[in-house]
Amino acid sequence: MGYLALGGPTPNSSTTPAPTAASVDADTTTPTASGGETKSSTTPISDVARNTMVSVSGTVERISDEDEFVLADASGSIPVWTGNQFFTVDQGETVVVKGFVDDDLILEIYATEITRADGSTVSIGGGSDR
């Protein structure tokens, strides 16, 4: 490990710098198809930022349209758009959504991948162009 000349740790330093807000993600466990669990890093819905790629985990709160649903976690809820691919999720289902957070007036995720509780994954093409 190299050392930063100004303000970095010294070879005898016993302190570890505290993580910054930008480096901390919520950890969640996601069930896998084999019945085990895998640890993945997701962002709480209340912390999603415009014009970013995110991975959020939550429960399908309601189905808005054949290509849109509302995902909720303990911190809030957000609409998820699945593009022109009609992807069926069920109300109450737990999923992990990866996608792009748009910069429109209403915050929304354009899904690029959805992983179900059984571990099956659906890739969604064109997630950021609506």
GROMACS elastic network, one bead per residue, 0.5 to 0.9 nm:
[ bonds ]
;  ai    aj funct       b0    kb
    3     6     6  0.88081   500
    3     8     6  0.60950   500
    3     9     6  0.63382   500
    3    10     6  0.68109   500
    3    11     6  0.78563   500
    4     7     6  0.66837   500
    4     9     6  0.69449   500
    4    10     6  0.83561   500
    5     8     6  0.62752   500
    5     9     6  0.87219   500
    6     9     6  0.88729   500
    7    10     6  0.87878   500
    9    12     6  0.80804   500
    9    13     6  0.59316   500
    9    14     6  0.87738   500
    9    15     6  0.83288   500
    9    16     6  0.85360   500
    9    17     6  0.88989   500
   10    13     6  0.50868   500
   10    14     6  0.87828   500
   11    14     6  0.87198   500
   13    16     6  0.81314   500
   16    19     6  0.89337   500
   17    20     6  0.87897   500
   19    22     6  0.80825   500
   19    23     6  0.61479   500
   19    24     6  0.66833   500
   20    23     6  0.53499   500
   20    24     6  0.66282   500
   21    24     6  0.54294   500
   21    25     6  0.83198   500
   22    25     6  0.80215   500
   25    41     6  0.60518   500
   25    42     6  0.61652   500
   25    43     6  0.57607   500
   25    44     6  0.79886   500
   26    40     6  0.87884   500
   26    41     6  0.60732   500
   26    42     6  0.56469   500
   26    43     6  0.58484   500
   26    44     6  0.66927   500
   27    39     6  0.68940   500
   27    40     6  0.61237   500
   27    42     6  0.62144   500
   27    43     6  0.83141   500
   28    38     6  0.85885   500
   28    39     6  0.60462   500
   28    40     6  0.58776   500
   28    41     6  0.64085   500
   28    42     6  0.67784   500
   28    57     6  0.79263   500
   29    37     6  0.60431   500
   29    38     6  0.57375   500
   29    40     6  0.62911   500
   29    41     6  0.86077   500
   30    36     6  0.85585   500
   30    37     6  0.55019   500
   30    38     6  0.55372   500
   30    39     6  0.64137   500
   30    40     6  0.70736   500
   30    57     6  0.86474   500
   30    95     6  0.87358   500
   30    96     6  0.81973   500
   30   117     6  0.68801   500
   30   119     6  0.81130   500
   31    34     6  0.82331   500
   31    35     6  0.63367   500
   31    36     6  0.59506   500
   31    38     6  0.64994   500
   31    39     6  0.89411   500
   31   116     6  0.86661   500
   31   117     6  0.56046   500
   31   118     6  0.64717   500
   31   119     6  0.65512   500
   32    35     6  0.54148   500
   32    36     6  0.54391   500
   32    37     6  0.54924   500
   32    38     6  0.66975   500
   32   116     6  0.88577   500
   32   117     6  0.68363   500
   32   118     6  0.56736   500
   32   120     6  0.81983   500
   33    36     6  0.73828   500
   33    37     6  0.88746   500
   33   117     6  0.78082   500
   33   120     6  0.70803   500
   34    37     6  0.84284   500
   34   118     6  0.81694   500
   34   119     6  0.81561   500
   35   118     6  0.79276   500
   35   119     6  0.89685   500
   41    55     6  0.75072   500
   41    56     6  0.85339   500
   42    54     6  0.74184   500
   42    56     6  0.50195   500
   42    57     6  0.64370   500
   42    96     6  0.83199   500
   43    46     6  0.82172   500
   43    47     6  0.64450   500
   43    48     6  0.66126   500
   43    54     6  0.67035   500
   43    55     6  0.59923   500
   43    56     6  0.52135   500
   43    57     6  0.76326   500
   44    47     6  0.53912   500
   44    48     6  0.68682   500
   44    55     6  0.87776   500
   44    56     6  0.63297   500
   44    57     6  0.76050   500
   44    58     6  0.88825   500
   44    73     6  0.71944   500
   44    74     6  0.80006   500
   44    75     6  0.62971   500
   44    76     6  0.80505   500
   45    48     6  0.55194   500
   45    56     6  0.64794   500
   45    57     6  0.81521   500
   45    58     6  0.85093   500
   45    71     6  0.85528   500
   45    72     6  0.73644   500
   45    73     6  0.66481   500
   45    74     6  0.82995   500
   45    75     6  0.60008   500
   45    76     6  0.57405   500
   45    77     6  0.62717   500
   45    78     6  0.68957   500
   46    49     6  0.87209   500
   46    73     6  0.87771   500
   46    74     6  0.89112   500
   46    75     6  0.53510   500
   46    76     6  0.56278   500
   46    77     6  0.76192   500
   46    78     6  0.87112   500
   47    75     6  0.84098   500
   48    52     6  0.77999   500
   48    53     6  0.88368   500
   48    54     6  0.70305   500
   48    56     6  0.85074   500
   48   101     6  0.73488   500
   48   107     6  0.88882   500
   49    52     6  0.60212   500
   49    53     6  0.86046   500
   49    54     6  0.84410   500
   49   101     6  0.67717   500
   49   102     6  0.87173   500
   49   103     6  0.88531   500
   49   107     6  0.87126   500
   50    53     6  0.87346   500
   50   100     6  0.82866   500
   50   101     6  0.52044   500
   50   102     6  0.56026   500
   50   103     6  0.51822   500
   50   104     6  0.84269   500
   50   107     6  0.73103   500
   50   108     6  0.87500   500
   51   100     6  0.67162   500
   51   101     6  0.53401   500
   51   102     6  0.54379   500
   51   103     6  0.58431   500
   52    99     6  0.83400   500
   52   100     6  0.57036   500
   52   101     6  0.54824   500
   52   102     6  0.77085   500
   53    98     6  0.72798   500
   53    99     6  0.54765   500
   53   101     6  0.62842   500
   53   109     6  0.88330   500
   54    97     6  0.79802   500
   54    98     6  0.56208   500
   54    99     6  0.56020   500
   54   100     6  0.63157   500
   54   101     6  0.71480   500
   54   109     6  0.83875   500
   55    96     6  0.67689   500
   55    97     6  0.55564   500
   55    99     6  0.66151   500
   55   100     6  0.89395   500
   56    71     6  0.87294   500
   56    73     6  0.86380   500
   56    95     6  0.84268   500
   56    96     6  0.56134   500
   56    97     6  0.53483   500
   56    98     6  0.65208   500
   56    99     6  0.86866   500
   57    71     6  0.80571   500
   57    72     6  0.80869   500
   57    73     6  0.70122   500
   57    94     6  0.73929   500
   57    95     6  0.58473   500
   57    97     6  0.62987   500
   57    98     6  0.88445   500
   58    61     6  0.86626   500
   58    71     6  0.58218   500
   58    72     6  0.51703   500
   58    74     6  0.82245   500
   58    77     6  0.86132   500
   58    93     6  0.83429   500
   58    94     6  0.55664   500
   58    95     6  0.58029   500
   58    96     6  0.65334   500
   58    97     6  0.83287   500
   59    62     6  0.89702   500
   59    70     6  0.84444   500
   59    71     6  0.55811   500
   59    72     6  0.53261   500
   59    73     6  0.64294   500
   59    91     6  0.77167   500
   59    92     6  0.56035   500
   59    93     6  0.54442   500
   59    95     6  0.62724   500
   59    96     6  0.87201   500
   60    63     6  0.74575   500
   60    69     6  0.68251   500
   60    70     6  0.58814   500
   60    72     6  0.63657   500
   60    89     6  0.74823   500
   60    90     6  0.67994   500
   60    91     6  0.50480   500
   60    92     6  0.50788   500
   60    93     6  0.53840   500
   60    94     6  0.63562   500
   60    95     6  0.73684   500
   61    69     6  0.75229   500
   61    70     6  0.54248   500
   61    71     6  0.55374   500
   61    72     6  0.58748   500
   61    77     6  0.80240   500
   61    90     6  0.89776   500
   61    91     6  0.58312   500
   61    92     6  0.61066   500
   61    93     6  0.82951   500
   62    69     6  0.58351   500
   62    70     6  0.54042   500
   62    71     6  0.75484   500
   62    90     6  0.81681   500
   62    91     6  0.54162   500
   62    92     6  0.77925   500
   63    66     6  0.74872   500
   63    67     6  0.85830   500
   63    68     6  0.64744   500
   63    70     6  0.63906   500
   63    89     6  0.79136   500
   63    90     6  0.76613   500
   63    91     6  0.65942   500
   64    67     6  0.78201   500
   64    68     6  0.53792   500
   64    70     6  0.68869   500
   64    79     6  0.82872   500
   65    69     6  0.66780   500
   66    69     6  0.80802   500
   66    82     6  0.87607   500
   66    85     6  0.88637   500
   66    86     6  0.57979   500
   66    87     6  0.72736   500
   66    88     6  0.73855   500
   67    80     6  0.83877   500
   67    81     6  0.59238   500
   67    82     6  0.51049   500
   67    83     6  0.62092   500
   67    84     6  0.67408   500
   67    85     6  0.67067   500
   67    86     6  0.50167   500
   67    87     6  0.63319   500
   67    88     6  0.80172   500
   68    79     6  0.68085   500
   68    80     6  0.55078   500
   68    82     6  0.59450   500
   68    83     6  0.80510   500
   68    86     6  0.84796   500
   68    87     6  0.84792   500
   69    78     6  0.84822   500
   69    79     6  0.56947   500
   69    80     6  0.53452   500
   69    81     6  0.67828   500
   69    82     6  0.84093   500
   69    89     6  0.80804   500
   69    91     6  0.87193   500
   70    77     6  0.65477   500
   70    78     6  0.54956   500
   70    80     6  0.58401   500
   70    81     6  0.87658   500
   71    76     6  0.85016   500
   71    77     6  0.54298   500
   71    78     6  0.54364   500
   71    79     6  0.61846   500
   71    80     6  0.67176   500
   71    94     6  0.88447   500
   71    95     6  0.84278   500
   71    97     6  0.87764   500
   72    75     6  0.76716   500
   72    76     6  0.56400   500
   72    78     6  0.65172   500
   72    79     6  0.88299   500
   73    76     6  0.55914   500
   73    77     6  0.63528   500
   74    77     6  0.84192   500
   78   107     6  0.69810   500
   78   108     6  0.60004   500
   78   109     6  0.73129   500
   79   106     6  0.88449   500
   79   107     6  0.74977   500
   79   108     6  0.50611   500
   79   109     6  0.63891   500
   79   110     6  0.87710   500
   80    97     6  0.81748   500
   80    99     6  0.88138   500
   80   108     6  0.58861   500
   80   110     6  0.60186   500
   80   111     6  0.63670   500
   81    84     6  0.88797   500
   81   108     6  0.72184   500
   81   109     6  0.61419   500
   81   111     6  0.59447   500
   81   127     6  0.80387   500
   81   130     6  0.88060   500
   82    85     6  0.60005   500
   82    86     6  0.67977   500
   82    87     6  0.66898   500
   82   109     6  0.86672   500
   82   110     6  0.62609   500
   82   111     6  0.53533   500
   82   112     6  0.75666   500
   82   113     6  0.88425   500
   82   124     6  0.68411   500
   82   125     6  0.88090   500
   82   127     6  0.69166   500
   83    86     6  0.73910   500
   83    87     6  0.89185   500
   83   110     6  0.71855   500
   83   111     6  0.75865   500
   83   112     6  0.89063   500
   83   124     6  0.75421   500
   83   125     6  0.78061   500
   83   126     6  0.70102   500
   83   127     6  0.62238   500
   83   128     6  0.83459   500
   83   129     6  0.79526   500
   83   130     6  0.66874   500
   84    87     6  0.89558   500
   84   125     6  0.88357   500
   84   126     6  0.86220   500
   84   130     6  0.85693   500
   85   124     6  0.69603   500
   85   125     6  0.80222   500
   87   122     6  0.83815   500
   87   124     6  0.87828   500
   89    92     6  0.88551   500
   89    93     6  0.69300   500
   89    95     6  0.87265   500
   89   116     6  0.87366   500
   90    93     6  0.53887   500
   90    94     6  0.88370   500
   91    94     6  0.88315   500
   93   116     6  0.78786   500
   93   117     6  0.77715   500
   94   115     6  0.88765   500
   94   116     6  0.66106   500
   94   117     6  0.59299   500
   95   114     6  0.66735   500
   95   115     6  0.55633   500
   95   117     6  0.59671   500
   96   113     6  0.82013   500
   96   114     6  0.57315   500
   96   115     6  0.50862   500
   96   116     6  0.66708   500
   96   117     6  0.81362   500
   97   109     6  0.84838   500
   97   111     6  0.63191   500
   97   112     6  0.76687   500
   97   113     6  0.59318   500
   97   115     6  0.65364   500
   97   116     6  0.89617   500
   98   109     6  0.82992   500
   98   110     6  0.83667   500
   98   111     6  0.57709   500
   98   112     6  0.57608   500
   98   113     6  0.51362   500
   98   114     6  0.63855   500
   98   115     6  0.84770   500
   99   109     6  0.59501   500
   99   110     6  0.53555   500
   99   113     6  0.66724   500
   99   114     6  0.87577   500
   99   127     6  0.67155   500
   99   128     6  0.77795   500
  100   108     6  0.83293   500
  100   109     6  0.54638   500
  100   110     6  0.51547   500
  100   111     6  0.65823   500
  100   112     6  0.75370   500
  100   127     6  0.70452   500
  100   128     6  0.60650   500
  101   107     6  0.69285   500
  101   108     6  0.57542   500
  101   110     6  0.63189   500
  101   111     6  0.87083   500
  101   128     6  0.82789   500
  102   105     6  0.88568   500
  102   106     6  0.83952   500
  102   107     6  0.63741   500
  102   108     6  0.58839   500
  102   109     6  0.63289   500
  102   110     6  0.71193   500
  102   128     6  0.76311   500
  103   106     6  0.78334   500
  103   107     6  0.68104   500
  103   108     6  0.82024   500
  104   107     6  0.63256   500
  104   108     6  0.78707   500
  109   127     6  0.86198   500
  109   128     6  0.85210   500
  110   126     6  0.85825   500
  110   128     6  0.54582   500
  110   129     6  0.79974   500
  110   130     6  0.81404   500
  111   114     6  0.70406   500
  111   123     6  0.85654   500
  111   124     6  0.66326   500
  111   125     6  0.86230   500
  111   126     6  0.86813   500
  111   127     6  0.52147   500
  111   128     6  0.76737   500
  112   122     6  0.84069   500
  112   123     6  0.58802   500
  112   125     6  0.62217   500
  112   126     6  0.72109   500
  112   128     6  0.78885   500
  113   121     6  0.68378   500
  113   122     6  0.55921   500
  113   124     6  0.54944   500
  113   125     6  0.84849   500
  113   127     6  0.84407   500
  114   120     6  0.83868   500
  114   121     6  0.56252   500
  114   122     6  0.52506   500
  114   123     6  0.66323   500
  114   124     6  0.78133   500
  115   118     6  0.80770   500
  115   119     6  0.60593   500
  115   120     6  0.57038   500
  115   122     6  0.64138   500
  115   123     6  0.87629   500
  116   119     6  0.53990   500
  116   120     6  0.54931   500
  116   121     6  0.63592   500
  116   122     6  0.84114   500
  117   120     6  0.74429   500
  118   121     6  0.89029   500
  124   127     6  0.62656   500
  125   128     6  0.87097   500
  126   129     6  0.57931   500
  126   130     6  0.80754   500
  127   130     6  0.76945   500
